[in-house]
Amino acid sequence: MSTPVNPPYIPFHPNPSKPQFRPPAGSVDAHCHVFGPASRFQYAQERKYTPVDATKETLFALRDFLGFDKNVIVQASCHGTDNSALLDALTHSDGKARGVAVVGEDVSDDTLSIMNEMGVRGVRFNFVKRLVDFTPREVLEEIATRIEPLGWHVVVYFEMADLPDLESFFTSLPAIVVVDHMGRPDVRKGVDDPDFRRYLRLLDQHQNIWTKVSGPERLTVSGAPYDDVVPFARALVERYPDRVLWGTDWPHPNMPVEAPDDGVLVDIIPKIAVTAELQRKLLVDNPMRLYWS
Ligand code: 0GY
C-alpha cells in the first residue's frame, strides 16, 4: 500500500496583475495572513500544512500595489495559538493593520489586553477538519466569555455542510460573529440551494452575524475570473450591505492547482458590489467600524 502524501504546497502568485478596479480611498483588505518567516516565527507543531513564508513586507507591498490602505491579518492554523508573527506584523504596520488571533483557553487576561493594545480585535474559531483538531465547545465558550470585556468579535471558519451542527453555537455567542468565505457554499448548487438559503436565514435572523464575501478562488468550479461565485457574493452584499467584508485571502494557503492572481481577485469587486455606495460600505465603512472604531 502506498503512503498518502500531502499535495505539494503552492506558493502565492509571484507577479500579480494590476487590477482595473480602483478601490475607494481607505479600503481595507479584511482577510489575509502572514506566514513566518520560519527562521523567526516557527510553524506550530500541530499544523496540518507547512506553507511557504509570506512575510509582512510582501503583504504590505501587495496592499499598496492593489490600491488598498489597510489590512486585517487573520491568524492561520499553521501558526497554531502562537500569534507572534501576526503581532509583529501589526507592530510594523504604522497603524494600518488590525488582527484576529487564535488563542487557547489558558490565555491570560494580561495577554489578551496586550494583544488588544497591539491591534487585535477578534479571535478565530476554525472548524474546518482538514485544518485543525477538534476543540470542545466548552473551551470555545470559555474563550468567548474571556474576550467579551474587550468588545472583540469572533471569526468562524467552517464548511457549509457543517452549518446545521454549528448554528446553535454561533447564535449563542454574545459577540459579533464574522463568517469566513461566505460559509463555503457549494457553488455548483446555485444560490437557491437549501444550504445557502439556510445561511441567508441565519443572517436574516441574527443581526450580529456578518459575512466575508471572500475566497472565490477556493469556491469556484469554473476557475478565474470566478464568475460562478459572483451570484453568491453579490446576493450577500445586496442583502446585508452593512455586514459584509472583503479580503484577498493572500497568500492563499492550500490551493489545489494554482495560486490566484490577486489583481484578478480585486477585479471581482465591482461585479459583487455594483454601486459606489456598496463598494464603500464593503471596503471602507464596514471594516472601519469593526476594526478601527
Ligand atoms: C484561509 C483558508 C484556509 C486556511 C486557513 O487557518 C488556515 O490555515 O484559514 C484554507 O485552507 O481553506 O482563509 O486562509
Boltz pocket constraint, residues with backbone or C-beta under 6 A from the ligand:
constraints:
  - pocket:
      binder: B
      contacts: [[A, 33], [A, 75], [A, 76], [A, 77], [A, 78], [A, 126], [A, 131], [A, 157], [A, 180], [A, 218], [A, 249], [A, 252], [A, 253], [A, 254]]
      max_distance: 6.0
